[in-house]
Amino acid sequence: MNKKTYNPKQFIIVIALLLLHTGIVAQSYFSLILPQGQRLSSARSLSMGMSGVATSAGIDNLWMNPAMLSTRGQLLTATINGSLRRFEEKRSYPVMDMFDDVVTENVYAANRFWYPNMEGGLVAALPMDIHVGLAQSTFWDFNYDYAEEIRGSLPSGTYNRDPVRGYHEIQRSGKIMATNLGFSASLIQFIKLGASVQMLSGKDIQDRYAINVLEPDDALASDTTFNFDSIVELDGNPMMFTLGAAVQPTHGLTVGFSYQSGVEIVLRNLWSIPTINERTQLPGYWNPAGWDTTGYTITTLPEKFVVGIEAKMKNPIATKAVLELHYTNWSEFKVEAYPPIETLLPIEAVPYTLQETWEIHGGIEHVFYNKIPFRFGFIFSESPLGQEFETTRITLGSAYKWGNATFDFGIVFGSLSYRYEDLFIAVSEEIPHLDTVKESNAVATFTLKYAL
């Protein structure tokens, strides 16, 4: 009888293929107001709880802590990060009985979309223990797709009692990209300092809102078809910077600190103007009456502070553990909305009441006898929108090395549920109850790194 042997290569390939069928993270409907996808993260960092302030992770450190920039003894490392993002959203309304009790939730819109993404960069070693890095990454991802099929209701005896009457659609796409340039240097043997600068640029940003009427019906949000497609523009190339420091008091312990500046972003040619949703007091959008009219916004994003540690554990199996604390004062977040000139309204600050947030990131890496690491971690995140939006996400990952090349992969997933009103209010409908919005989010990332 032939005995099958364990082949680590086959295991890694199979798991990687499975993970690439998973997908993203974010409250995407608010993507024109609050940034999503706002960091450069490799598969290793992602699988360790999206950590990296006290870890030498390569180009990730340009964003998380430039003081930890390193090639780990090599002259040059080239890195490519790829991800396959998946976002699933279900919207439902409560079905009531004669006693006004909720019987069930009726799902009227279910959407699932996939988005690929690529990032990459280089880190080079110079004399005197100086390292420099250059990378391009996604700073703000606007992607959000919503499609709702509207059906009519005809009396009994009709062959097709619920014919399709039209469609409600929202499509947002494009990104703000960041070009990252930074360096690290050793102040003394166990203290490192670093700095990086990020230059932002817009890429293919669009905002589409459509009501397609096949047959007029009271369930539609309009009696006539209209389709508005706005090509949104980022004004100029805003700049921001990251400062970092790292201390290694012992061989197995590293403590890292980083500070990231805020930034002011101006988006022009917007048709969806940020405002407050009156029923929920959450972010919302105001749309001009004229379809050929747009406005612009000035968004001020707050600064961020991170502190973390990485420790090599005294185990028979090689083990590293990381723990980080992230703080962002979202009360400093500000949006000034400039409506279309036809409204004769001045620039005004949208009265968002966002709160400061704390995040806890943690992860563990075990390296087994065959030198294949197994990583897992967690992320607990408060939300600037309140307790209803707090999330806990789980991360997993592994890697395999072929000579000078290393292939890492990781996955993070989580879910969220909150209440919001219908995105398309019917022409003759009064909705006494808010809808339930359920999001299922995940992102699978792979990193290919080659060292020279």
Secondary structure as GFF3:
##gff-version 3
##sequence-region A 1 452
A	DSSP	alpha_helix	8	19	.	.	.	ID=ss1
A	DSSP	three_ten_helix	28	30	.	.	.	ID=ss2
A	DSSP	alpha_helix	43	47	.	.	.	ID=ss3
A	DSSP	alpha_helix	61	64	.	.	.	ID=ss4
A	DSSP	three_ten_helix	66	68	.	.	.	ID=ss5
A	DSSP	beta_strand	76	96	.	.	.	ID=ss6
A	DSSP	beta_strand	102	126	.	.	.	ID=ss7
A	DSSP	beta_strand	130	141	.	.	.	ID=ss8
A	DSSP	beta_strand	144	151	.	.	.	ID=ss9
A	DSSP	beta_strand	164	188	.	.	.	ID=ss10
A	DSSP	beta_strand	191	213	.	.	.	ID=ss11
A	DSSP	beta_strand	226	231	.	.	.	ID=ss12
A	DSSP	beta_strand	233	234	.	.	.	ID=ss13
A	DSSP	beta_strand	239	250	.	.	.	ID=ss14
A	DSSP	beta_strand	253	260	.	.	.	ID=ss15
A	DSSP	beta_strand	263	270	.	.	.	ID=ss16
A	DSSP	beta_strand	273	276	.	.	.	ID=ss17
A	DSSP	beta_strand	283	286	.	.	.	ID=ss18
A	DSSP	beta_strand	295	301	.	.	.	ID=ss19
A	DSSP	beta_strand	304	313	.	.	.	ID=ss20
A	DSSP	beta_strand	318	328	.	.	.	ID=ss21
A	DSSP	three_ten_helix	330	332	.	.	.	ID=ss22
A	DSSP	beta_strand	334	338	.	.	.	ID=ss23
A	DSSP	three_ten_helix	341	343	.	.	.	ID=ss24
A	DSSP	beta_strand	348	349	.	.	.	ID=ss25
A	DSSP	beta_strand	357	367	.	.	.	ID=ss26
A	DSSP	beta_strand	373	381	.	.	.	ID=ss27
A	DSSP	three_ten_helix	387	389	.	.	.	ID=ss28
A	DSSP	beta_strand	391	402	.	.	.	ID=ss29
A	DSSP	beta_strand	405	420	.	.	.	ID=ss30
A	DSSP	beta_strand	435	451	.	.	.	ID=ss31
###
